[in-house]
């Protein structure tokens, strides 16, 4: 039986081009620098924006491929969009503080300076290693099946419900699993939109993924400093889960 056709790609012009550093990636996805260094193969960051992950992870011996539709633009324009996203983030943190770590745990100005540093790293790294920055957009990525040992997807699939309805979410997540090794995994965060509203059809989405032979679990990680937690959707090929008994060394077991 042929695989279901992926829905058409949404218009991503309204998606912020963020510039997050490596340590923020670790906090978002329940990772550590040591865990990234131990990943047995390349890592995909989708969408990557103007992040510092590829540049910073290289120092750990971790090979990251960053992909984003913004990379079709000249690098200075990507950086300019990231600077505009920084301003949007500053405004959002002031307007909706409940969605962000309390200032006493992470002063906003220091947090945003970490974005500035990541943006500068991105700009320099794209000049030195352009092959690691690939212009592409979900739900169709230009990578072979099973290319990546770990795939990270932040602030897209659930963050913009006006762009990703249920069908597009399923198609995008299935594509991330396709390009990930059968013994690898996909981690997706957040599971809510920009106003903090959780995805109302997460159970139905996970059922639809299961019909495509994709196993899923929602893992909860403590957030350092303020006692809050993060929920991460973890995906992998269901066939591998059965063969391996549901766990493997180095990455999360399934609950």
C-alpha positions, 0 to 999 in steps of 0.5 A: 500500500502506498504511503499517504501523500503529504499535505502541501507545505504551509506558508512559513513567512509568519514563522519567527527566525529564532537564534537559540544557543546550544544550552537552550536546545539542551534545556528544551529537548531534555539533552546534555552536552555529553548526550549530544557528544555521544549521539552515534551519527548526524543530528538534524535541526529542523527548523534551525533558524539562526541558531548556534547549534551547528557551530557549538555542537561541532566543538563537541564532535557532534555533526549537525545539519541545520535546515530552514526555508529561510536559508533560501535568503541571503545570510544577512537577511536571515540575520535581520529576520532573527534580530526582528524575532529577538525584538518580538521575543522581548515584547512577548516576555514582557507581555506574557511572563507566565510562559517564560522563566521568572526573571529572578531565575533567568534575567531577560536581558541576559537570556536575549544576549544569548540569542545575540551570541547565537546569531553571530555564531550562525552568521560566521558559521554559514560562511565557513560551513555552508554545506551544513545549512540546507534550505528546505521546509516541512513536510518535504525534506531533501534527505534520504531515509534514515539519514539522522541519528537524532532529529530535533524540531522546535517551535514550529509544528505545534507553535503555529496551529494557524499554519499546521492543522492536524493533517499537516502536523501528521505529515510534518512529523512523519517526514521527520521520522522518515529521515531519522534512523530506525534506531534513532528518535525525533524530539519535538517541543513545544506541544503548545502554541505561542499563547501557551494553549496545549494542542487539543488533539494530541491523542488523535495525532498520536493515533494517526502517527500510530497508523503510520507505524510511528511510536510516540511518547510524551516525556516530561523534563524538569526545567533547571532553575525554576521548578517548571517542566517541559513536555517533549514529544518523542517519536521513532519507528514502531517496528524498531521499538518492537524489535528493541524492546522499547529502549536503547542506550544513549537516548530515552526509553519509552514509557 
